[in-house]
Amino acid sequence: MTFISGGVKLKSMEHRDVTIFKDKLYSLQEVAKMLRVSERSIFRYIYSGRLKATKIGYWRIAGKDVGAFINDSEYKKTLVEIKKKKIKK
């Protein structure tokens, strides 16, 4: 399964290889939409240190950092568990 969002191509979340445009900066809102979480959750990830971001007027998150966050095992496990629950229904 392939997800395409905001010029970003993400291969299946269970797959280790994530393809992202590494030179692009994303806004907080774009990343929230990409990951299907609230903007508040993105703030929490940034402040906890799990997601790297830079404040250039507004929060900006590099594509490589989004990829690293997706590859983080804890986040990936959550997505896999959600998918399994949906399949069982």
Secondary structure, DSSP 8 states (H G I E B T S, - for coil): -EEEETTEEEE-TTSS-----TT-EEEHHHHHHHHTS-HHHHHHHHHHTSS--EESSSEEEEHHHHHHHHH-HHHHHHHHHHHHHHHH-
